[in-house]
């Protein structure tokens, strides 16, 4: 009977220690998960801003083109001809 009581008391102490460790661990886990969430949100905002910024720049460049932009490669001295090689 005494051994059963001692075993029960030691199991109760062990249970209390485990609950205490789990509560401390959950607090630390919550901090880590919160930080991971903030970093993930920041990266998402960064990616969206890059995409939106690129789209806005393309629209700006398209709306501010000049008539000479149609002839941008008219004076190039490249070898783009396809001749018969005679």
C-alpha positions as CSV (number, residue, x, y, z in Angstrom):
1,X,0.0,0.0,0.0
2,X,2.8,2.4,0.9
3,X,4.6,1.6,-2.3
4,X,1.5,2.3,-4.4
5,X,1.1,5.7,-2.7
6,X,4.8,6.6,-3.3
7,X,4.4,5.5,-6.9
8,X,1.2,7.6,-7.2
9,X,3.0,10.6,-5.7
10,X,6.0,10.3,-8.0
11,X,3.7,9.9,-11.0
12,X,1.8,13.0,-10.0
13,X,5.1,15.0,-9.7
14,X,6.2,13.7,-13.0
15,X,2.9,14.7,-14.6
16,X,3.2,18.2,-13.1
17,X,6.7,18.6,-14.4
18,X,5.7,17.5,-17.8
19,X,2.8,20.0,-17.9
20,X,5.1,22.7,-16.7
21,X,7.6,21.8,-19.4
22,X,4.9,21.6,-22.0
23,X,3.5,25.0,-21.1
24,X,7.0,26.5,-21.4
25,X,7.6,24.8,-24.7
26,X,4.2,25.9,-26.1
27,X,5.2,29.5,-25.2
28,X,8.5,29.2,-27.0
29,X,6.8,27.4,-29.9
30,X,4.2,30.2,-30.2
31,X,7.0,32.8,-30.4
32,X,8.8,30.8,-33.1
33,X,5.6,30.3,-35.1
34,X,4.7,33.9,-34.8
35,X,8.1,35.0,-36.1
36,X,7.8,32.5,-39.0
37,X,4.4,34.0,-39.8
38,X,5.7,37.5,-39.8
39,X,8.6,36.6,-42.1
40,X,6.3,34.7,-44.4
41,X,3.9,37.7,-44.6
42,X,6.9,40.0,-45.3
43,X,8.1,37.9,-48.1
44,X,4.6,37.7,-49.6
45,X,4.3,41.5,-49.5
46,X,7.7,41.8,-51.1
47,X,6.8,39.4,-53.9
48,X,3.5,41.2,-54.6
49,X,5.2,44.6,-54.6
50,X,7.8,43.4,-57.1
51,X,5.0,42.0,-59.5
52,X,2.9,45.2,-59.1
53,X,5.9,47.5,-59.6
54,X,6.9,45.7,-62.7
55,X,3.4,45.9,-64.2
56,X,3.2,49.6,-63.4
57,X,6.6,50.3,-65.0
58,X,5.6,48.4,-68.2
59,X,2.4,50.4,-68.4
60,X,4.3,53.7,-67.8
61,X,6.8,52.8,-70.5
62,X,4.0,51.8,-73.0
63,X,2.0,55.0,-72.4
64,X,5.1,57.2,-72.8
65,X,6.5,55.8,-76.0
66,X,7.4,58.0,-79.0
67,X,6.8,57.6,-82.7
68,X,10.5,56.8,-83.1
69,X,10.2,53.7,-80.9
70,X,8.7,51.9,-83.8
71,X,12.0,52.4,-85.7
72,X,14.3,51.5,-82.7
73,X,16.4,49.1,-84.8
74,X,16.3,50.9,-88.1
75,X,20.0,52.0,-88.0
76,X,21.6,48.9,-86.4
77,X,24.6,47.5,-88.2
78,X,24.0,43.9,-87.4
79,X,24.2,40.9,-89.8
80,X,20.6,40.0,-89.9
81,X,20.3,39.5,-93.6
82,X,19.5,36.1,-95.0
83,X,21.3,36.0,-98.4
84,X,22.1,33.2,-100.8
85,X,25.8,33.7,-100.2
86,X,27.0,34.5,-103.8
